[in-house]
């Protein structure tokens, strides 16, 4: 979970560039390829922050999580 949150932070910080988050997850999670479905599920859950809260801050992070979830789902070797 902690790695997913930091990857979302990287994507939000770098103008929605998902490559920063993907690189973080690939290097920090020893079994990234085996856990991709779980990671995508966590990121999808976090993306709901975009619609749930009224604050701008969480919308940006929620959008970054949604973009990163899509990137993880579509990631391939």
C-alpha positions, 0 to 999 in steps of 0.5 A: 500500500505504501508503495502505491501511495508514493507512486500516486504522489510521483504521478501527481507531482510530475504532471500526470506522467505515469512512467514515474509511478510505474518505474517506482512500482517496478523497482520497489516491489520485488514481485511487481509482475506477480502482484499487478492485479492487486496493485491495480485494484488498490490504485482503483480504490484510491482513484475513488478519492477523485469523486468522493471528496470536495477538496482539490487536493484529493481530486488531483491524487485520485486522478493520478491513481486512476491514470496509474491504475490504467497504466499498471493494467496495460503494462507489459514486458 
